[in-house]
């Protein structure tokens, strides 16, 4: 991955040199979900990102939709992904990432595909 740290300590997850690069990677994954798997709604995206065999996917979808105002089956455009990624990061990390970090990651995604 672009922006990946030189030192990797966990074989299941990639570490990045800065949060923005990890957010960029999330946007790249969403692009793959949309293009390859036709995942275009919060339910589709979260269902693939956090499958039921590993997570409480229904609760994850509910939380993301409550925090974003999106409907669970609403078709999202790429311009709506930053709000979705911010909510998913909140679910994953338990804290809110700033819009600035999310927007910097989105800018990296758009300029460093």
ChimeraX commands (.cxc) that place a marker at each C-alpha (Angstrom):
marker #1 position 0.00,0.00,0.00 radius 0.5
marker #1 position 1.11,3.56,-0.60 radius 0.5
marker #1 position 2.01,5.16,2.71 radius 0.5
marker #1 position 2.61,1.81,4.40 radius 0.5
marker #1 position 5.01,1.85,7.35 radius 0.5
marker #1 position 8.32,0.08,6.88 radius 0.5
marker #1 position 7.78,-1.87,10.10 radius 0.5
marker #1 position 4.78,-4.22,10.16 radius 0.5
marker #1 position 4.06,-6.04,13.43 radius 0.5
marker #1 position 0.65,-7.61,12.70 radius 0.5
marker #1 position 0.09,-10.00,9.81 radius 0.5
marker #1 position -3.66,-9.28,9.77 radius 0.5
marker #1 position -3.53,-5.49,9.52 radius 0.5
marker #1 position -1.32,-3.01,7.70 radius 0.5
marker #1 position 0.24,-0.09,9.58 radius 0.5
marker #1 position 0.59,3.26,7.83 radius 0.5
marker #1 position 3.06,6.07,8.38 radius 0.5
marker #1 position 0.18,8.49,9.04 radius 0.5
marker #1 position -3.57,8.17,9.60 radius 0.5
marker #1 position -4.29,9.91,6.28 radius 0.5
marker #1 position -2.64,7.05,4.38 radius 0.5
marker #1 position -4.77,4.49,6.19 radius 0.5
marker #1 position -7.88,6.50,5.33 radius 0.5
marker #1 position -6.71,6.63,1.71 radius 0.5
marker #1 position -6.47,2.82,1.76 radius 0.5
marker #1 position -10.06,2.62,3.03 radius 0.5
marker #1 position -11.22,4.69,0.05 radius 0.5
marker #1 position -9.27,2.42,-2.30 radius 0.5
marker #1 position -11.01,-0.58,-0.76 radius 0.5
marker #1 position -14.42,1.09,-1.22 radius 0.5
marker #1 position -13.56,1.68,-4.87 radius 0.5
marker #1 position -12.81,-2.03,-5.27 radius 0.5
marker #1 position -16.04,-2.94,-3.49 radius 0.5
marker #1 position -18.03,-0.71,-5.84 radius 0.5
marker #1 position -16.33,-1.79,-9.06 radius 0.5
marker #1 position -15.77,-5.48,-8.46 radius 0.5
marker #1 position -18.59,-6.43,-6.10 radius 0.5
marker #1 position -21.22,-3.73,-6.82 radius 0.5
marker #1 position -21.31,-2.72,-3.15 radius 0.5
marker #1 position -22.82,0.75,-3.26 radius 0.5
marker #1 position -24.96,1.04,-0.13 radius 0.5
marker #1 position -23.95,1.15,3.53 radius 0.5
marker #1 position -25.45,-2.33,4.02 radius 0.5
marker #1 position -23.51,-3.74,1.05 radius 0.5
marker #1 position -20.25,-2.06,2.02 radius 0.5
marker #1 position -20.35,-2.82,5.74 radius 0.5
marker #1 position -21.54,-6.37,5.03 radius 0.5
marker #1 position -18.37,-6.98,3.08 radius 0.5
marker #1 position -16.05,-4.92,5.32 radius 0.5
marker #1 position -17.32,-6.41,8.59 radius 0.5
marker #1 position -18.95,-9.77,7.76 radius 0.5
marker #1 position -21.29,-11.46,10.26 radius 0.5
marker #1 position -18.84,-14.27,10.99 radius 0.5
marker #1 position -16.46,-11.66,12.48 radius 0.5
marker #1 position -18.76,-8.83,13.65 radius 0.5
marker #1 position -22.25,-7.81,14.68 radius 0.5
marker #1 position -22.84,-6.53,11.16 radius 0.5
marker #1 position -26.44,-5.42,11.74 radius 0.5
marker #1 position -25.40,-3.22,14.68 radius 0.5
marker #1 position -22.47,-1.87,12.65 radius 0.5
marker #1 position -24.81,-0.91,9.78 radius 0.5
marker #1 position -27.30,0.68,12.21 radius 0.5
marker #1 position -24.56,2.75,13.86 radius 0.5
marker #1 position -23.09,3.92,10.55 radius 0.5
marker #1 position -26.52,4.90,9.25 radius 0.5
marker #1 position -27.42,6.71,12.48 radius 0.5
marker #1 position -24.17,8.68,12.41 radius 0.5
marker #1 position -24.35,9.58,8.71 radius 0.5
marker #1 position -28.09,9.91,8.12 radius 0.5
marker #1 position -27.79,7.49,5.18 radius 0.5
marker #1 position -30.41,4.83,4.60 radius 0.5
marker #1 position -29.01,1.32,4.88 radius 0.5
marker #1 position -29.81,0.58,1.23 radius 0.5
marker #1 position -29.17,4.10,-0.09 radius 0.5
marker #1 position -26.95,4.10,-3.16 radius 0.5
marker #1 position -23.90,6.18,-2.31 radius 0.5
marker #1 position -21.75,8.15,-4.69 radius 0.5
marker #1 position -18.02,8.57,-4.27 radius 0.5
marker #1 position -18.57,12.10,-2.96 radius 0.5
marker #1 position -20.52,10.59,-0.02 radius 0.5
marker #1 position -17.77,8.15,0.91 radius 0.5
marker #1 position -15.98,10.54,3.30 radius 0.5
marker #1 position -19.02,10.62,5.63 radius 0.5
marker #1 position -19.28,6.84,5.42 radius 0.5
marker #1 position -15.57,6.30,6.12 radius 0.5
marker #1 position -15.71,8.71,9.05 radius 0.5
marker #1 position -18.58,6.70,10.56 radius 0.5
marker #1 position -16.85,3.39,9.87 radius 0.5
marker #1 position -13.68,4.67,11.53 radius 0.5
marker #1 position -15.76,5.69,14.54 radius 0.5
marker #1 position -17.19,2.17,14.70 radius 0.5
marker #1 position -13.76,0.57,14.30 radius 0.5
marker #1 position -11.79,2.86,16.64 radius 0.5
marker #1 position -14.42,4.06,19.10 radius 0.5
marker #1 position -13.48,7.70,18.54 radius 0.5
marker #1 position -14.31,10.35,15.97 radius 0.5
marker #1 position -11.64,11.17,13.43 radius 0.5
marker #1 position -11.62,14.79,12.36 radius 0.5
marker #1 position -13.11,15.81,9.04 radius 0.5
marker #1 position -9.67,17.20,8.23 radius 0.5
marker #1 position -8.05,13.74,8.51 radius 0.5
marker #1 position -10.86,12.15,6.47 radius 0.5
marker #1 position -10.61,14.86,3.80 radius 0.5
marker #1 position -6.81,14.56,3.64 radius 0.5
marker #1 position -7.19,10.80,3.13 radius 0.5
marker #1 position -9.79,11.41,0.42 radius 0.5
marker #1 position -7.48,13.90,-1.29 radius 0.5
marker #1 position -4.66,11.33,-1.23 radius 0.5
marker #1 position -7.05,8.77,-2.71 radius 0.5
marker #1 position -7.97,11.15,-5.54 radius 0.5
marker #1 position -4.37,12.24,-6.25 radius 0.5
marker #1 position -2.46,9.03,-5.37 radius 0.5
marker #1 position -4.73,6.26,-6.71 radius 0.5
marker link #1:1,2 radius 0.2
marker link #1:2,3 radius 0.2
marker link #1:3,4 radius 0.2
marker link #1:4,5 radius 0.2
marker link #1:5,6 radius 0.2
marker link #1:6,7 radius 0.2
marker link #1:7,8 radius 0.2
marker link #1:8,9 radius 0.2
marker link #1:9,10 radius 0.2
marker link #1:10,11 radius 0.2
marker link #1:11,12 radius 0.2
marker link #1:12,13 radius 0.2
marker link #1:13,14 radius 0.2
marker link #1:14,15 radius 0.2
marker link #1:15,16 radius 0.2
marker link #1:16,17 radius 0.2
marker link #1:17,18 radius 0.2
marker link #1:18,19 radius 0.2
marker link #1:19,20 radius 0.2
marker link #1:20,21 radius 0.2
marker link #1:21,22 radius 0.2
marker link #1:22,23 radius 0.2
marker link #1:23,24 radius 0.2
marker link #1:24,25 radius 0.2
marker link #1:25,26 radius 0.2
marker link #1:26,27 radius 0.2
marker link #1:27,28 radius 0.2
marker link #1:28,29 radius 0.2
marker link #1:29,30 radius 0.2
marker link #1:30,31 radius 0.2
marker link #1:31,32 radius 0.2
marker link #1:32,33 radius 0.2
marker link #1:33,34 radius 0.2
marker link #1:34,35 radius 0.2
marker link #1:35,36 radius 0.2
marker link #1:36,37 radius 0.2
marker link #1:37,38 radius 0.2
marker link #1:38,39 radius 0.2
marker link #1:39,40 radius 0.2
marker link #1:40,41 radius 0.2
marker link #1:41,42 radius 0.2
marker link #1:42,43 radius 0.2
marker link #1:43,44 radius 0.2
marker link #1:44,45 radius 0.2
marker link #1:45,46 radius 0.2
marker link #1:46,47 radius 0.2
marker link #1:47,48 radius 0.2
marker link #1:48,49 radius 0.2
marker link #1:49,50 radius 0.2
marker link #1:50,51 radius 0.2
marker link #1:51,52 radius 0.2
marker link #1:52,53 radius 0.2
marker link #1:53,54 radius 0.2
marker link #1:54,55 radius 0.2
marker link #1:55,56 radius 0.2
marker link #1:56,57 radius 0.2
marker link #1:57,58 radius 0.2
marker link #1:58,59 radius 0.2
marker link #1:59,60 radius 0.2
marker link #1:60,61 radius 0.2
marker link #1:61,62 radius 0.2
marker link #1:62,63 radius 0.2
marker link #1:63,64 radius 0.2
marker link #1:64,65 radius 0.2
marker link #1:65,66 radius 0.2
marker link #1:66,67 radius 0.2
marker link #1:67,68 radius 0.2
marker link #1:68,69 radius 0.2
marker link #1:69,70 radius 0.2
marker link #1:70,71 radius 0.2
marker link #1:71,72 radius 0.2
marker link #1:72,73 radius 0.2
marker link #1:73,74 radius 0.2
marker link #1:74,75 radius 0.2
marker link #1:75,76 radius 0.2
marker link #1:76,77 radius 0.2
marker link #1:77,78 radius 0.2
marker link #1:78,79 radius 0.2
marker link #1:79,80 radius 0.2
marker link #1:80,81 radius 0.2
marker link #1:81,82 radius 0.2
marker link #1:82,83 radius 0.2
marker link #1:83,84 radius 0.2
marker link #1:84,85 radius 0.2
marker link #1:85,86 radius 0.2
marker link #1:86,87 radius 0.2
marker link #1:87,88 radius 0.2
marker link #1:88,89 radius 0.2
marker link #1:89,90 radius 0.2
marker link #1:90,91 radius 0.2
marker link #1:91,92 radius 0.2
marker link #1:92,93 radius 0.2
marker link #1:93,94 radius 0.2
marker link #1:94,95 radius 0.2
marker link #1:95,96 radius 0.2
marker link #1:96,97 radius 0.2
marker link #1:97,98 radius 0.2
marker link #1:98,99 radius 0.2
marker link #1:99,100 radius 0.2
marker link #1:100,101 radius 0.2
marker link #1:101,102 radius 0.2
marker link #1:102,103 radius 0.2
marker link #1:103,104 radius 0.2
marker link #1:104,105 radius 0.2
marker link #1:105,106 radius 0.2
marker link #1:106,107 radius 0.2
marker link #1:107,108 radius 0.2
marker link #1:108,109 radius 0.2
marker link #1:109,110 radius 0.2
marker link #1:110,111 radius 0.2
marker link #1:111,112 radius 0.2
marker link #1:112,113 radius 0.2
view
